[in-house]
């Protein structure tokens, strides 16, 4: 089992930056691919970013490409999401998720991930 705990959310103004963290316990993260999803108010959960177990490849939703960066520090068992140039439409509950590194495909689908955190709220005011 992998336990994931997100942190770093908050209330910021449009154009600001935040860095979210996802700390894992229970298993070492080095064999898991990781992702960030978000759920805006009243909407379904949506894919934000994905990073492979070794960190060599990353994937982003078009809506965040060029503004958000996913990274990982396997020695610290932590994954990060650096969010720059935040917009009001980025307001959402942000979740991190994990799946075994050998699994492939369906990177942007919630069903492709086995473990989830409880989420951290990000609110961007205009």
NORNORUR-V742929 format. One line per field, one symbol per residue. phi: phi as a letter, one per 40 degrees, with the letter a starting at -180 (. if undefined). psi: psi as a letter, one per 40 degrees, with the letter a starting at -180 (. if undefined). A space follows every 50 residues. Layout:
BEGIN
phi=???
psi=???
END
This chain:
BEGIN
phi=.bbbbcahcibbcdgcbabcbbcbagacccbbcbabbabcdgbccbcbaa bcdcgcbbbbcdcbdgbbbcaabcccfbbbbcbbfcbdcccacbbbabad cccbgfdcbcccbcbbccgbcbbbcc
psi=ihhhhiieiahiiheiiihiihhiidiheeehiiihiihiheiihiidii hideediiiiideehedihhiigddefiiihhhifiideehihhiiiiih deiiifdehdeeidiiaeihhhhhi.
END
